[in-house]
């Protein structure tokens, strides 16, 4: 239990140091979502598959790249807390990627000319 509280405390301390970047990310996401919902929010399901694919790719990339980026390796993850931390970070990266990918995909789909409909 101590390890979980320690991880949450570390997460909180990092967030305190990175709050301007987190605020900028929140404002960017809000602007993108507002634009996407205004232009074509009724068609949100059309981009759901692409958004999930972006999230899965982001999670897999995070799991593979983060240990090497921190000068470690997947072989060094011996304790369940290490795996839980890496999984949580990967889930967070996937969530952020999906948060930004959905409105971008909706806007890209709406900016393409619609194919001619058959009669």
Number of C-alpha atoms within 10 A of each C-alpha: 6 7 10 12 10 11 15 13 12 12 11 12 11 11 13 11 10 11 11 11 11 13 11 11 15 15 12 13 19 15 13 20 21 13 16 22 16 10 15 14 15 10 14 14 12 13 18 16 11 16 24 17 14 18 24 19 16 21 23 15 14 20 20 15 14 16 16 11 10 8 7 12 13 15 7 9 15 9 8 9 14 15 14 14 15 20 16 14 16 23 19 16 21 23 19 16 19 21 19 20 23 25 26 19 18 26 20 12 15 14 10 8 7 8 6 6 5 4 3
